């Protein structure tokens, strides 16, 4: 079934940029963006924070996108990098909120005379946020390096799409990816599981 906007125009045949522009006049059209990309954003969030948290944050991602749709760059026909950027910001906010919660728990435990070491706080936050084989290696990366690595290795974005998602230069994407991959290789005994989508294409 095709989704139509005002005047009976079939908006689900238009590119994302056109749909977002049209949604300024016909807000219901923005549902097309959700239909196209929600499953990808949910998968990304679930990998980083777990399925239960992803259920909440995917909705927040699209609500944020809807509120900021007037800032969308009309030269970009694909909105997915933009949505990944919003989702990545929400991941950072969620992890900071978790860390504040654990620090509060630490303070309360200290008041009660309980042993709740600081290094356990960071370990718990990481364990709840990164639920895959590379948990230990990824936890050692800086947030910026980790965001670049996961968007490329998990979501198969190109360097240019990651740059658009995180609003950083392509050169910064490359340097962060190289640094992250070196650290991951060292952590995994020089085995590199983070080969990029672009490299897989070039290798046939």
N, C-alpha and C positions, 0 to 999 in steps of 0.2 A: 504494500500500500504506500503510495506516495504522500508525503506531507506537503501541504500547500500553505502558502502565506496569503496575505491580503491580495485580493484580485485574482485568486485561484492560481497563482504562480507556483510551480513545482519546485520548492526550494531545496529538496534533498538531491536535486541534480546539479546544484550550484556548488562552487568550491567554498571552502570554509570562510575565506575572506568576504565573499559576497553575502553569505548567510549572516555573518556577524554584522556586517554593515546594514543589512536589511532588518536585523533584529532591533536596531535603534528605533525603527518605526513600527515594527511588528514583533514585540518581545517573544511571542510564542515560537517564532522561528528558531530561537536559540536552542530549543529542544533537539534540533537536528545535530548540533555540535555534541550534545550529550550522547545521542544515539550512536554517533560515529566513533567516539573516542573513549567513552566511559570504561569499556572493558580493558583497554590498554592502561589507562590511568589506575584502575583498580588493581590490576596485576602488579604494576610497579609499586604501589603503596603496600600491597600485601607482602611482597618480597622484602620490603624494608622494615615494615612495622607489624606484620601479622594481619590476618584476614579481618579480625574483629575491628581493629583500629582503621583498617582500610575502608571498611563499610561506611564509617563516619566521615573520613577525610575525603573520600571521592566526592561525596555530596558537597563538602565545604570547598573543594577545588572548583567545582562548576558554579557554585554560588559566587565565589570570588571572581571567577572568569566573567560571569554575567554582569557583576557590578562594574568590572573594569573593561567591558567590551568596547567602550568608547576610546580606549587607549590602544586598541589592537592595531598593529601595522598592516594596512590594507595591501601592502606589497607581498605579503606572505600568504599564499593560497592554502597552506596546510597549517592548522592551528595546533597540531599535536605538540610541537616543541614548546610553544607558549604554555600549554596546559601542563606539560612536564615541569616547566619552570615554576609554575604556581604550586604544583604538588610538592616539588622539592623544598620550596620555602616552608610549606606546611609540615613536612617531615622534620625540618630543623626546629620549628617552633614546638612540635610535639616532643622531640627529644630534650629540648631545654626545659619544658614543663615537667617531664619525667625526672630530670636531674634535680630540679627544685623540690619535687615531691620526695625523692630519696634523701636529699639533704635534710629536709624537715623531719623525715623519719629517723635519720641519724641523730639529729638534735634531741628528739623526743626519747630515743633509746638511751642517749647519754644521760639525760635527766633521770632516767629510771635505773641507771647503772648497768645497762646492757652493753655488750660488746658488738659494735656495728661499724667495722673499719671502713675508712674512706675508699680504699681500693675496691671493696665489694660493691660500692655504689656504682662506680663506672662499669664494672663487670656486669652488673645486673641490667643497667641501661642498654649496654651493647647486646647482651643476650636476648633481650626482648625486642630489639630493633633489627637485628641482622640474624636471620634464621636459616642461613644456608652454610654450605661447606666452608666458605671463605670467611666465616665470622671472625676468627682470630686475626687474620691478615687485614681484613677490611677495617677492623677496629683500630688498627695502628695508623691508618691514613688520616690526613686532615679532612675536615668536612668537604672542602672544595674539591680535593683530589678524589675523594670517595664518590661525590655526586657525578663527576665526569666519568669515572670508571663504570659506575653502574648504569648510567644512561646509555653508554656505548655498548658495554658487554651484555647487559640484560635487555635493554629496550631497542638495541640495534639502531640508534640514531647516528647520523653522520656527524663529523666534526662541526660542520656548519649548523646543523640542527641543535647540537648541544650548545654551541655559542649563542644561538638565538634563545634557547631555553633559559640559560643562566645569565644572559646579557653580559658576556665576556668575549674578548677577541678570540678568533680561531687559533691564533698562536698560543694563547693561554690554555685553550683546550688541549692542544698537542703537548705542551710542557707538563700540564697536570697529569695527563694520561701516561706519559712516559715515566714520570716520577712514581705514579701509583703502581704501574706495572713492574717497575724495578723492585719496589718494596714487596709486592705480592709474590714475585718470583723468589726473592730471598726467603720469605716466610714459608714458602712451599717447596723449598729445596730446588730452586731454579726451574720448577715447572710452571708454565704460564697458561692459566685457564682463561685469560682475559683477551684473547685475540679478537680484534674488532671486526665488526660486520663488513667494513670496507675492505679489510685485508682478506677476509674469507671470499669476498667477491673477486678480488684481484687474483686470488689463488685458484679460482675456478670452482 
